[in-house]
Amino acid sequence: MFSKIERGDRRAKREQVIKLAEYLHQDEKEMLTLWLADKFIDAVEDEQERELCNDAIIVAQEKIKIL
């Protein structure tokens, strides 16, 4: 399952991201942020909108750090 996720053949579920963060001793919040960002970008088809999504993700990450 994890090799499929690594190759991009399958998307990780939220629960799997949490387990991976725990297993790899990584920050759960950061991994979930990256996971959600990937889902967000994949939902957008237009290239210009993808660039705007990237900007929005950066702003969201900065706001998360403040919290």
Secondary structure, 3 states (H helix, E strand, C coil): CHHHHHHCCCCCCHHHHHHHHHHHCCCHHHHHHHHHHHHHHHCCCCHHHHHHHHHHHHHHHHHHHHC
